[in-house]
């Protein structure tokens, strides 16, 4: 009886999980795209901030000499 109940639970759980995975697929892809885009924007902003800080440091060195 316990084995039959386990088989029935698994037989009902697998299609439910598949439906949930198909339904949430676009949401997960959207989240991954948003995170990736955010990382690209962060890298570009960090590059410009680093270039600005480096240019300021070089300018202050030249002003001292």
C-alpha positions as CSV (number, residue, x, y, z in Angstrom):
1,X,0.0,0.0,0.0
2,X,2.8,2.4,0.9
3,X,4.6,1.6,-2.4
4,X,1.4,2.3,-4.4
5,X,0.9,5.6,-2.6
6,X,4.5,6.6,-3.3
7,X,4.1,5.7,-7.0
8,X,0.9,7.8,-7.3
9,X,2.5,10.8,-5.6
10,X,5.5,10.7,-8.0
11,X,3.2,10.1,-10.9
12,X,1.3,13.3,-10.1
13,X,4.3,15.3,-8.9
14,X,6.4,14.9,-12.1
15,X,3.8,16.5,-14.5
16,X,3.1,19.2,-12.0
17,X,6.8,20.1,-11.8
18,X,7.1,20.0,-15.6
19,X,4.2,22.4,-16.0
20,X,5.7,24.7,-13.3
21,X,9.1,24.6,-15.1
22,X,7.5,25.5,-18.4
23,X,5.4,28.3,-16.9
24,X,8.4,29.8,-15.0
25,X,10.8,29.4,-17.9
26,X,10.3,32.9,-19.4
27,X,10.4,34.5,-15.9
28,X,13.7,32.9,-15.2
29,X,15.1,33.9,-18.6
30,X,13.9,37.5,-18.0
31,X,15.6,37.6,-14.6
32,X,18.8,36.2,-16.0
33,X,18.7,38.8,-18.8
34,X,18.1,41.6,-16.3
35,X,21.0,40.5,-14.1
36,X,23.3,40.2,-17.1
37,X,22.3,43.6,-18.4
38,X,22.9,45.1,-14.9
39,X,26.4,43.5,-14.8
40,X,27.2,45.0,-18.2
41,X,26.1,48.5,-17.1
42,X,28.0,48.1,-13.8
43,X,31.2,47.1,-15.7
44,X,30.8,50.1,-18.1
45,X,30.2,52.6,-15.2
46,X,33.1,51.1,-13.3
47,X,35.4,51.5,-16.3
48,X,34.5,55.2,-16.7
49,X,34.9,55.8,-13.0
50,X,38.3,54.1,-13.0
51,X,39.4,56.1,-16.0
52,X,38.3,59.3,-14.3
53,X,40.1,58.5,-11.1
54,X,43.2,57.5,-13.0
55,X,43.1,60.7,-15.1
56,X,42.7,62.8,-11.9
57,X,45.7,61.0,-10.3
58,X,47.9,61.6,-13.4
59,X,46.8,65.2,-13.4
60,X,47.7,65.7,-9.8
61,X,51.1,64.2,-10.3
62,X,51.8,66.5,-13.3
63,X,50.7,69.5,-11.3
64,X,53.2,68.7,-8.5
65,X,56.2,68.6,-10.9
